[in-house]
Amino acid sequence: MPKDFIDKFCVIAEQDGFPRIAGRIMGFLLLQEGPFTLDELAEELQISKTSASTNARLLEQHEIIERVVKAGDRRDFYRLAENHWERMFDVVRKKMHRFQAVLDETINALPANETYGRERLREAQRFHAFMLEHIDTRIEEWRHARAGTEE
């Protein structure tokens, strides 16, 4: 298992607001054909089963990984979710929407004479609105491009 990649990926995931362990799980699952049990994830990544469970649940809530069942086995297995890149981007989109709501609320609360702050916040509003407006188009373009490569 390329440990360097997993170490780098967990730092990136942490910068995006995920715990390092969640990033390690994502990095591992990107490289390894699964699915894996929590025990297997814990052993491969040298983490506790509790950490594996907590972080797998978090990633499952964000729909980045999914829980699957194997016939005849009562354990849960985890693998990357279908379209996991789109789902990871959904996390970013939700953050942008939350930030945009804070911008809207703050601009409305600022006194009219706060021209510098209002203009800076309006520019941030415009930027986020522009990015959010075009995200869906880009994702659709990605889906068409991806479908074209799968034929």
C-alpha positions as CSV (number, residue, x, y, z in Angstrom):
1,M,0.0,0.0,0.0
2,P,1.6,3.3,-1.0
3,K,1.8,4.9,2.5
4,D,3.0,8.2,1.1
5,F,-0.2,8.7,-0.9
6,I,-2.4,7.9,2.1
7,D,-0.4,10.2,4.4
8,K,-0.7,13.1,1.9
9,F,-4.4,12.4,1.2
10,C,-5.2,12.5,4.9
11,V,-3.6,15.9,5.2
12,I,-5.7,17.2,2.3
13,A,-8.8,15.7,3.8
14,E,-8.0,17.3,7.2
15,Q,-7.6,20.7,5.4
16,D,-11.1,20.1,4.0
17,G,-12.5,19.6,7.5
18,F,-12.3,15.8,7.9
19,P,-10.4,14.0,10.6
20,R,-7.1,12.6,9.5
21,I,-8.3,9.1,10.1
22,A,-11.2,9.7,7.7
23,G,-8.7,10.9,5.1
24,R,-6.6,7.8,5.7
25,I,-9.6,5.6,5.1
26,M,-10.5,7.5,1.9
27,G,-6.9,7.3,0.6
28,F,-6.8,3.6,1.4
29,L,-10.1,2.9,-0.3
30,L,-9.0,4.8,-3.4
31,L,-6.1,2.5,-3.8
32,Q,-7.5,-0.8,-2.7
33,E,-10.3,-2.9,-4.3
34,G,-12.8,-3.5,-1.5
35,P,-15.0,-3.9,0.3
36,F,-13.3,-4.1,3.7
37,T,-14.6,-4.8,7.2
38,L,-13.9,-2.4,10.1
39,D,-11.4,-4.9,11.4
40,E,-9.6,-5.0,8.1
41,L,-9.5,-1.2,7.8
42,A,-8.2,-1.0,11.4
43,E,-5.5,-3.5,10.7
44,E,-4.4,-2.1,7.4
45,L,-4.3,1.4,8.6
46,Q,-2.9,0.6,12.1
47,I,-5.8,2.4,13.8
48,S,-8.2,1.3,16.5
49,K,-11.5,-0.4,15.4
50,T,-13.3,2.4,17.3
51,S,-11.5,5.0,15.1
52,A,-12.3,3.0,12.0
53,S,-15.9,2.8,13.0
54,T,-16.3,6.4,13.9
55,N,-14.7,7.7,10.8
56,A,-16.4,5.2,8.5
57,R,-19.7,6.4,9.9
58,L,-18.7,10.0,9.2
59,L,-17.7,9.2,5.6
60,E,-20.9,7.2,5.1
61,Q,-23.0,10.1,6.3
62,H,-21.3,12.3,3.7
63,E,-22.0,9.5,1.2
64,I,-18.3,9.2,0.3
65,I,-18.2,5.5,1.3
66,E,-21.0,3.0,1.5
67,R,-21.8,0.0,3.6
68,V,-22.4,-3.2,1.8
69,V,-23.4,-6.7,2.7
70,K,-21.9,-10.0,1.7
71,A,-24.2,-12.9,1.5
72,G,-23.7,-15.2,4.4
73,D,-21.6,-12.7,6.4
74,R,-23.1,-10.7,9.2
75,R,-20.3,-8.1,9.3
76,D,-20.5,-4.7,7.6
77,F,-18.2,-4.0,4.7
78,Y,-17.2,-0.6,3.4
79,R,-16.1,0.6,0.0
80,L,-16.0,3.9,-1.9
81,A,-19.4,5.0,-2.9
82,E,-20.4,5.2,-6.6
83,N,-19.5,8.7,-7.8
84,H,-17.6,9.5,-4.7
85,W,-15.8,12.5,-6.3
86,E,-19.2,14.1,-6.9
87,R,-20.2,13.4,-3.3
88,M,-17.0,14.8,-2.0
89,F,-17.6,17.9,-4.0
90,D,-21.1,18.1,-2.4
91,V,-19.3,18.7,0.9
92,V,-17.6,21.7,-0.6
93,R,-20.9,22.9,-2.1
94,K,-22.7,22.7,1.2
95,K,-19.9,24.7,2.9
96,M,-20.2,27.4,0.2
97,H,-23.9,27.6,0.7
98,R,-23.5,28.0,4.5
99,F,-20.9,30.7,3.9
100,Q,-23.1,32.4,1.5
101,A,-25.9,32.5,4.0
102,V,-23.6,34.1,6.6
103,L,-22.6,36.7,4.0
104,D,-26.2,37.5,3.3
105,E,-27.1,37.7,7.0
106,T,-24.0,39.9,7.7
107,I,-24.6,42.3,4.8
108,N,-28.2,42.8,5.9
109,A,-27.0,43.5,9.5
110,L,-24.2,46.0,8.6
111,P,-25.0,49.7,9.0
112,A,-25.3,51.5,5.6
113,N,-22.2,53.6,6.4
114,E,-20.0,50.5,6.5
115,T,-19.2,50.9,2.8
116,Y,-15.8,49.1,2.8
117,G,-17.1,46.0,4.6
118,R,-20.3,45.9,2.6
119,E,-18.4,46.0,-0.7
120,R,-16.0,43.3,0.3
121,L,-18.9,41.1,1.4
122,R,-20.8,41.8,-1.8
123,E,-17.8,40.7,-3.8
124,A,-17.6,37.5,-1.8
125,Q,-21.4,37.0,-2.4
126,R,-20.9,37.5,-6.1
127,F,-18.0,35.0,-6.2
128,H,-19.9,32.3,-4.3
129,A,-23.0,32.9,-6.4
130,F,-21.0,32.6,-9.6
131,M,-19.3,29.4,-8.5
132,L,-22.4,27.8,-7.2
133,E,-24.3,28.7,-10.3
134,H,-21.8,26.9,-12.5
135,I,-21.1,23.9,-10.3
136,D,-24.1,21.9,-11.5
137,T,-23.3,22.6,-15.2
138,R,-19.7,21.3,-14.6
139,I,-20.9,18.2,-12.8
140,E,-23.3,17.4,-15.7
141,E,-20.4,17.9,-18.1
142,W,-18.3,15.5,-16.0
143,R,-21.1,12.9,-16.0
144,H,-21.3,13.1,-19.8
145,A,-17.5,12.9,-20.2
146,R,-17.4,10.0,-17.8
147,A,-20.2,8.1,-19.5
148,G,-18.3,8.6,-22.8
149,T,-15.2,6.9,-21.4
150,E,-17.2,3.9,-20.0
151,E,-18.7,2.9,-23.4
